[in-house]
Amino acid sequence: MKTQITDLFGLKIYSENGMYVGEIEDIFLDIDSKRIESLAVGNLAPGIGELGTHRGVKIPFRLVKSVSDVVVIRHIHQLFHGEDEL
């Protein structure tokens, strides 16, 4: 499937365990290798770990499992606090 990079902006991101992570705000490209390097994620879920003064997180694209109406990433236990409450 081919898509425009601009179509990814605003897509919601979920972990493979179904936990909401946030929304894509920006995309980092590696122009030399013609690949997406990482996704800048904002509008984060309240259960996301300590961010300090940061407004979002940067997720390496290698963690992305699928892209469709939403983006599904590999579940990262260190990213979520209080996930036992679900």
Buried (B, 14 or more C-beta within 10 A) or exposed (E): EEEEEEEBEEBBBBBEEEBBBBBBBEBEEEEEEEEBBBBBBEBBBEBBEEEEEEEBBEBEBEBBEEBEEEBBBEBBEEBBEEEEEE
